[in-house]
Amino acid sequence: MSETHKTDPNIKSPCIRQCCLDDDEICVGCYRTMKEIMVWQQSNQSEKLAILANCSIRKKKHDFLHP
């Protein structure tokens, strides 16, 4: 297994234990999709960082639409 494909346990999951999916199947607690939640543990550092970036975008969109 190459270094770029190893999982990175140092990047913490964004889960805040408020797991509930909205109508778009996005978790209202961490803003991950179901697929992102399912692959988190097997994801490498760059994949986890991409997931976190997507979560941030989704949260900003949510906060803008639901002030």
C-alpha positions, 0 to 999 in steps of 0.5 A: 500500500503506497503512502498516499493510499493509507488512511489518516487517523489524525484527521478527526471525523466531523461527526457531532452525534446529531445524526439525522439526514435531511431531504437531500440525504445530508447529515444535519449534524456534520453535513456529510452525505451518507456515502461520505460517512460510510467511506470516512474510515477508509479515506486517505488524508486528501480524501478526508480533507476534500470531504471536510471542504464539502461539509464546510460548503454545505454548512455555509449554504445551509446557514445562508438559506436558514439564518 
